[in-house]
Amino acid sequence: MTYTSTFIFALRELDERFHALNTEIAERARAIPGFLGEESWHDDTSGLHSEVYYWASEDALRELVAMDTHGIAKGLSDTWIAEYRVVIAEVHGVYGHPTLGLTHIPAGAPAPSA
């Protein structure tokens, strides 16, 4: 089974601390065993952003959530994020090209699937 963690958010002003924490969290997430890839999008009309991470297990996802820098960023989120929504889901099907739009896919990692 594949799992996703999706973070959809509206941004306020970003500063150097945001970018540093965001980069560190992303790099550390990509190093977690069970990380399968990520995708992101931005909607110019609504101003919303989304980051989707794919995981081979719930344990891998929990490792991201337990990360110290994730906790720091979460505590400072009101500084940079106006509103947000987090969706944790099990993937029950993938159709078409299995890695279309995914970035940072670890070498040898399986494509996200049901």
Residue pairs with C-beta under 8 A, 6 or more apart in sequence:
1 57
1 90
1 91
1 114
2 36
2 54
2 55
2 56
2 90
2 91
2 94
2 112
2 113
2 114
3 54
3 55
3 56
3 57
3 58
3 60
3 61
3 88
3 89
3 90
3 91
4 52
4 53
4 54
4 55
4 87
4 88
4 89
4 91
4 112
5 52
5 53
5 55
5 61
5 64
5 65
5 86
5 87
5 88
6 50
6 51
6 52
6 53
6 86
6 87
6 88
6 89
7 50
7 51
7 52
7 84
7 85
7 86
8 48
8 49
8 50
8 84
8 85
8 86
8 87
9 48
9 49
9 50
9 81
9 82
9 83
9 84
9 85
10 46
10 47
10 48
10 49
10 81
10 82
10 83
10 84
11 47
11 49
11 80
11 81
11 82
12 79
12 80
12 81
12 82
13 80
14 80
15 79
15 80
17 76
18 73
18 76
18 79
18 80
21 69
21 72
21 73
21 76
22 73
24 69
25 64
25 67
25 69
25 70
25 73
26 38
26 104
28 67
28 69
29 35
29 38
29 53
29 64
29 67
30 38
30 104
30 106
32 60
32 63
32 64
33 60
34 55
34 56
34 57
34 59
34 60
34 61
34 63
35 53
35 54
35 55
35 56
35 60
35 106
35 109
36 54
36 55
36 56
36 102
36 105
36 106
36 109
36 110
36 111
36 112
37 53
37 54
37 99
37 102
37 103
37 104
37 105
37 106
37 109
37 112
38 51
38 52
38 53
38 54
38 102
38 103
38 104
39 51
39 52
39 101
39 102
39 103
40 49
40 50
40 51
40 52
40 103
41 49
41 50
42 48
42 49
42 50
43 49
53 61
53 64
54 91
54 102
54 112
55 61
55 64
56 109
56 110
61 88
64 70
77 84
91 112
91 113
91 114
92 114
93 114
94 111
94 112
94 113
94 114
98 111
98 112
98 113
99 105
99 111
99 112
102 112
